[in-house]
Amino acid sequence: MTHTLFLRLKPSCNARRLALFAMLAACIMLTACGFRLKGVTPLPFNTLYTNIAENSAFGAAIRRAITAASPNTRIVSDPAGAEVRLVQLSNQQNLRELSIDADGRVEEYELNLHFSFQLVDARGQLILPPTTLRMTREMPYDDSVVQAKQSEITTVFQQMQQSMVDRVVRLLSAPDIAEAYANAEQQPVEATPADLSPVSTDPDATGATLWGEPEINPSGPLF
C-alpha cells in the first residue's frame, strides 16, 4: 500500500517541479525583454531643484510624482543645494480649430500641450539637453453647450497635464540619464547658465475668437 501511494504522488511532485521551472523561465524571459512591475524607480541623484512654480498645478504634480517614484530624492528650494536642476524652458497649451461649419462655428478643436526643459548638474553641465515633449488631443465642440464643453476642455487639459508629468518622470528615471549623470564630468559646460528663477507660464489661447469659442482660463487648475 505504501509503495502504491508513493507511485501516485510522484507524478504530482514532478508536475509541481515542471510548473516551477515554467514560472522561472517566464520570469527570465520577461526580465530579458525589459519588463518590470510599475512601482518605485529611484532617480540617480539625491537632491533636485526645479524652477517650476511650486504653487502651480503642474509644479505640484511634478513634485508629487518625483517623490512617489524616488522617495530618496529630496526636492530643495535652493538651487545651490541641489545635485541636479530640472529647468523649465517653456510651457504652453493652446486650442486650434480643426473644422468649422458653414456658419463659421467651430465643430472640432485640437488641444495642444508643449513642455520644454533641460536637466543640468550643480556645475551647470548638461545631463539632458533642451527637450520638448508634445501632446495633442482632438475634441468635438458644440457652441450650444458652451459651459459643458468648457468644463470638458479643462478636464482634458488636466488629463494631458498628468500624462505629461508621467512622461517627464519616466524620462528622468531612464538609464541614459543615470549614465549621463555618472559621467557629468565629461559633459560640456553651459556657456550661459539657464535662468533658474521660478516660472509658471500662463496658458495661451491662440487664433481668432469665434462666437461661442471657449477660453483657456489662466486662473484655472491647469498649468
Secondary structure, DSSP 8 states (H G I E B T S, - for coil): -HHHHHHHHHHHHHHHHHHHHHHHHHHHHHHHTT---SS----S-SEEEE-B-TTSHHHHHHHHHHHHH-TT-EE-S-GGG-SEEEEEEEEEEEEEEEEE-TTS-EEEEEEEEEEEEEEEETTSBEEEEEEEEEEEEEEE--GGGHHHHHHHHHHHHHHHHHHHHHHHHHHHTSHHHHHHHHTGGGS-B-SS----S-B-------S---TT-----TTSS--
